[in-house]
Amino acid sequence: MDVREEDTRRAIDVAGWSFGIDTRGTGPPVILMHGLLTDSRVWDPITRVLERSHTVISVDAPGHGHSPARTSPFTLEEEADALAALAKELTNGEPAIWIGHSMGGMKAMRVALAHSSLARALVLISTQPYVEPVHSAAPFEALVETMKSDGMTRDLADVIARLNFHRSFLGTPVAQSWIEHFSTLDGHEVEHTCHAVYRRGDISERLGEITVPCLVIHGSDDVPIRVRVVHAYTELLPDVRLVELPETGHTPICEHPAKVAEIIGEFLRSLPR
């Protein structure tokens, strides 16, 4: 896990929500949204590349990083509305490139559907538009309840890591630092965000409404979201490029940050001015 050389994070209250954000660079706006149980630090290697030509805004999800937990249940649609309000405040309404990993990609799609004028393009990494299958939703819900009742353990942190990372990556210092992070999670802090993800609705029938250019990046060995799921939903996007990364798990931004940054950079340079 990278450590920021300077603390550029701050808190913003908007539309009844409070978000921890990190802003770097200058240029067209890019908004980064991390996946469940990580935080905006996961983007640091990517940010160091993108900030050379863009204003890069990393946003912590509720109960993650520097964003306080929500005190009541919410939906991904409600958070997408709040993120749209945040974007308007930070970019003066200029359309942004929304880049989301896993949960973050689910929110990026919902922003593009509900607030299309704020989206210039989407980068969707290890994500999908469908409901959470019952066979995976039930264990995830049980994990949250265990975290709340018994606290997080190293064994549970290892389980989360095996879901997130390719087996060849697990022994690396970066993976081990994230496992240490997972072991500090508080179930009460992440509860409502987890439920928003696991209980989400299906937006696949509306993907045809997302007409901006989309880049989809997915690991060939992703466990939570299989490649066949990605093949299905990319067929529904009007303007899409799919890149599959071999021997890569659910979190390519950690496993292969330089390659992911290169792919994203090429996509951004291809966008109409």
N, C-alpha and C positions, 0 to 999 in steps of 0.2 A: 504494500500500500504506500503510495507516495505521500510525503508530508509537504504541505504548502510552505514555501519559503516566506510568504507574508500572508497575513490574515486579511483577506478582502471580503469576508463574509459580513452580511448585515441582515437585519430582520425587517420585513415589510408587512404592514397590516393593510389588507384590501378586501372589500366586500365581505367583511365579517370573518375573514381567515387571516392567519399569520403564517408567513413563509420565511424560512431562512434561505437566503440566496447568496451566490458568489458571482460577481461580475468582473470580467476581464476583457481586455482588448478593445478595439474600435473597428467599426465597419457595420455591414448589414447584420441584423440581429439573429442569433442562434440561441434557442432555448433547449437546455438539456434536462431530462427527467430520468432519474435512476429507477432501478427495480426494487422490488419489495425486500426489506431487511438489509439493504446496503444504504448508502447515502451519497451525496453529491461528490464526495472524494473519489468515487469510482471513475469519474470522468477526468480526473486531473491529467493523465497522459494525453488524452484526446484534446483537452482544453489548451494545452501548451502548443499544439499545432494549429488549432482553429483560431486562437486569439491573435495570430499574426495578421489575419485578414478580416476578422469578424468581431463584433461584440458578442461575447459568449456569456450567457446567463444560466448558471446551474441552480436548480431549485430542489430543496429538500422536501420530501413528502411529509405529511403530518405524522408526528411521532418518530421521525427519522432525522438524524443530523441535528441541525439547528432549528427545525420547525417543531413547535409544540404539538402535542397530541390533541386531536379533537376530543371533546367531552361527550359526544353523542354520535350515533351512526350517521354515515353519509354515503352517497353513491359516487361512482367515478364521474358521472355526468355533472353532479354538483361541484366536484373538485375541478372539472374541466372549465366550468363557468368561472370559478374563482381564478383559475390560471389565466383565462382570457382577460379578466379584469387586471390581473397583475401585468400581463403583457402590454395591455394598452397603456398602463402607467409608466412602464419602463421603456417602451419603444415609441411612445406617442402614436400608437396605432399602426406603425409600419408593419407590414406582413413579415413574419419571422419564419425561419427554418426550425421546425420542431423535431427534436431528436430524442427518442425515448427507448429505453431498454426495458423489456418485459412489461411490468406495470406501467412504466413511463410511456411505452408505445401505445398501450391501451388508452391512456389519457390523451396522447397526441392525436389519435384517430378521432376521439370524441371532440376535441377542440376543433379539428378541421371540419367536422360535420355540423357543429353548432355555431361556429364562429369562422366561417370560411374566409372572411376578409382578412383575418389575422394570420393565415397560413400561406406561406410562399412555397413550401415544400415540406415533405415528411421524410424522416429516416427512422425506420422501424426495425429494431434489433431484438431478436428473440421474443417476439410477441405474437398475439393473435386476437381476432375479434369475437370469438365464440364464448359461450358460457363455459365455466369450469366443469369438466366432466365429474360426475358423481364419484367415480373411483379415486379421483385425486382431491376433490373438494373435501371429502370427509376426513382424510388424514391431515390435510392442512388445517382444518378447523380444530381437530384434536390437538395438533401441535400448539396452536394458540392457547387453547385451554390449559394445556400442560405448562406452558410458559407462565401463564397467570397463576396457576395454583401451586406449582412446585418450583418455579424459577427456571432459568436457562442453565443447562449443564453443558459440559464439554462434549458429551455424547450427542446431545441434540444439535450442538453447533457443527459437529462432524457430519451429521445427517444433512443439515442445510448445505454444507459445503459440497457434499457428494451430489446433491441435486443441482447445484449451481455450476460446478467446475468439472471439466474433463479429468478423468483419472490421472492422466499424465501431468496435469497442472497442480494436483493437490499437494505435492511435497515442496512446492516452490515457496520462497519467502513471502511473496505477495499473497498467495493463497493462505498461508499460515497466519498472516496478519489479519486477513478477513475472518478466518475462523476465530481468532481472538476477539474480533469485533462481535461476531455472532454470539459468542459466549457471554457478552455483556448486555444483550437485549433484554428489555423489560416487556413482558407480554401485555401489561396494562397500557403501555405507551403505544404499541403498534396494533392493538386489538382492532380498532375501528378501520384502520387502513387495510389490514389483512382481510377483514370482512367485506370491505368495498370491492376488493379484487376477487375474492372467492365467490361472492354472491352477485357478480356483475351479470348484465344481460347480454344478449347476442345482438351485435350490430352488423353482422356480415351482410345482411340484405341491403344495407345502406352504403356499402363500400363504393358502389358505382357513383355515388354523389361526391366522392373525393376525387376531384379532377386535377389537383396539383401533382407535380412529379413526386413519385415516391421511390425511395431506395429501401429495399428490405435486405437485411443481413441476418444470416442464421447459421448456427453451428450444425454440422452434419450429425453430431452425437448428442444434441440437446435432449435431455431427459424430460423435463416438464412440458416442453412443447415440441412434439416430433416434427420432423421435416415434412412429412406428408400433410400435416395441418397447414404448414406454410404454403405448400404447393397449391392447396385448395383455395386459400384466401387470396393469394396473389392473382389468381385468375379473375378475381372480382374487381380488382383495381384497374382503372382505365389507363393509367400512365405509370408503369412500375418497372423497376429493374431489380432482379433477385440475385444476390451473391451468397453462395453457400461456402462456408469455411470448413475444410476437412479436419477431422480429429479435433473438433472444438465442441465444448459443452454449451451451457446456457448463458454464459457470461463472457462473450468474446472480447468485450471492452477491457476485461482484466487479462484474459488469456493471451490475446494477440493485439494489444493496443496500437502498435505501430501500423500493422496491416489494416486495422479498422480505420485508423485516422487517415491512411492513404486512400482507402476506398471512399470514405466520406468526402475527403478533399477533392477527389476527381469528380464526384457527383456535384458538389457545390460549384465547381468551376464550369460544369456543363449547364447550369441553370441559366435561363434567359435573364438578361440584365434588366 
